[in-house]
Amino acid sequence: MNAADSAAVVVGVDGSQPSLRAVRLAAAEAVRRHWPLRVVHGFIWPLLRVPVAPPPDAPPGAGLRERAQELVAAAVAEAEATTPGLTVSGEIIDGEAAAVLVGESPTAALIVLGDRGLGGFSALVVGSVAVQVSAYADCPVLVARGEQRPDGPVVVGLDGSPASLLAADVAAEAAVARGVPLRAVHAYRHPGSSGPGDLQPLVYDEARLHGEQERLLGGWLDGLTDRHPGLRLTCRAIRGRASAVLAEASGDAQLLVVGGQGRGEVTGLLLGSVSQSALHHARCPVEVVRGPH
């Protein structure tokens, strides 16, 4: 993927620990791809008509905008300390966090954010901002979650949909940039019908079915190594639910890449069930790639 000269990695921050992890992940990605990093904070208080200036006789830094400036400055400092020499800028943009980040996406190369932020309900595995941005952004979205494993492979889930084929190229580029293998995974459950009204067989040859799915996966990956010289590729067709198969595959990975919507998803849903499940259950950072829409 060739980013425009003006493109940057954009990371959303709110002062929470998950957002600081996202800053470190975003900084590493920016260095790897030779992009600058922009630290962005969605400042919602003006929309709620809350006074943002410090009250009279308040100590320095007591106003809401001053506190926002401090957290952005801290995030910029964290990125600079993590990756010396990286070009980093920070900005406060009035608006709700998800809306601000989606608004940045048309010109961003990549958006990075934490899986949860301040104000998230403790029972939620992944925050609503991460889900909303992954569903609506016009660029890939990287959600910092799980463990950081710099030696682990990149894993991509494929089902033959346009979004998953695009995800395969994004994952291949990420694997080559990291100098690690790409593991392509295809989950299948049972023989599909050949057309409307066609009944699925009650008995079928599992070995034959597995071979057919492996060949199908190989066809989807045809030309991938030619497009990405140096790519080390392995592929596996695994019987099981896609969400469970990808969660298991992420156990030793450093990155899981999924398409935003795959085959079988309900038309009109901007973020498919498999990609939502990956955001909730993956054990490594997840990159969501939106296909043609």
Helices and strands as residue ranges (DSSP letters): E 9-12, H 17-33, E 37-43, G 45-48, H 64-82, E 88-94, H 97-104, G 105-107, E 110-114, H 128-136, E 141-144, E 154-157, H 162-178, E 182-188, H 206-220, H 224-227, E 233-239, H 242-249, G 250-252, E 255-259, H 273-281, E 286-289
